[in-house]
Every structure is written in C-alpha cells, then in structure tokens.
Amino acid sequence: MIACYILYTPQFDKFYIGSTQEGVDSRLEKHNSKLYADAYSSFTNDWEIFLILECADYSQAVRIERLIKKMKSRKYITNLQLYPEMKEKLILRYLKT
C-alpha cells in the first residue's frame, strides 16, 4: 500500500511523518528496529502508527508528507486524526487529475 504515514512515540511524545511504497507495517518495523540509523526516528524504538493516509501513487504521498512537515504543527497532526474530513480533503487536494 502506498501511503503517507504518521508515527508517534509515547515515550518522547513526538511525531514522525513519512511516506512509503512498501506498506506502513513494514516501515514501522524498520523504524523500530533502527534500520534507519541516521534518521530522525532512530532515537527510540517505541514508534506506533498514529495515522495512515492511503494514496493513489507515491508522488501524492510525498507531496502530502511535505505539506504536513511544512505545517510544523502538532495541532494540525492531531486534527487530521480527529476530523476525517480534513484527511479526505488533503488526499483530494493532491490527487492527480
């Protein structure tokens, strides 16, 4: 599944935003096993899936990832989970026509 995903670490109360072509469960496993040693996510191994935004293609997933990172807002991230209509609008906004 191609997706933009948001991970959360309860120990540090932080989020990680990424995109994948291989599936979110596989990426979560890699983040928690510290496979990405130089990545931001390597400082802990208790990441859990916070939100998944399924995408039509990888370029859409990357564009959504960049927008969420650009927002630099914890409130925006939590609102994406609380209000499904925000998630839907975001996916439609970056859908290729």
N, C-alpha and C positions, 0 to 999 in steps of 0.2 A: 504494500500500500504506500503510495506517495503521499507525504503529509508534512505539514509544519507542526511541530510539537513544542509543548512547554513542560519542562520538568521542574520539580520542586524538591528542595531538601529541607525537611523539618528541623534537622539539627542546626542548620545555619539560617533558616528562614529566607532562602534565596531561590530565585528562578533561573532557569537556563532555557533559552529559546534556540531551536534548531530546525533543520529540515532533512528529510530522508527520502530515498528511493527504495530502501530495503525493508522498511517496516519499523514501526516505533518500538515494538518489544525487543527487536534485535539491537536497536540503537541504545535503548535503556540498559540492556545487559552490558554493552560495550562501555558505556559511561560509568556504570557501577563497578566494572572490573578494571577501570582506569587504563583501558586500552589507548585512550587518547591522552597520553601522559602530559603533553604540553598544553592541553585545552583548559579552558576555564573550569570545566566540570570535574577536573581531576583532584580537586581539594577535598572531596568527600566521596563516599560510596553508598549513600543512602537516598539517591535520587528516586523519585516516584513520578509517575505520569500525572500531570496536572490537567492537561488539555491536549486534544488532538484535533487538528483541522485537516480533514481529508481534502486532497487537491486533485485536480484533473491531470496536472503534469508537474514536473519538477521545477520548472521556471516559475510557475504560480506559487509553489511552496516557498521558494527562495524570496520572491517579492513580498509575500506575507511576512516571512521571518524578518526581513529588513525593516518593514514598516513597524512591526511590534518592537523591535530593538530600538528603532529611531524614537519611538514614543517615550522610552525611558520612564515608564510609569507602572508601578505596582498596581495602582487602582485600575488602569486600563486592562491589565492582565486578569485581575480578579473579576472585572466586569465582563470580560469575554466568557468566563465560565458561568457567571450568574445570569447573563442575558443572552440566550441562544440567538436572538435576532441580530445581535452585534456580530457574532461569528458568521452567520449566514451572509450578512451584508459585506463583510470582509472577503469572504470567498467569492461572492459575485463580482465584487469590485475588481478583482484581479483575474477573472476568468477571461480567457482569450475569446474573441468574437470572430 
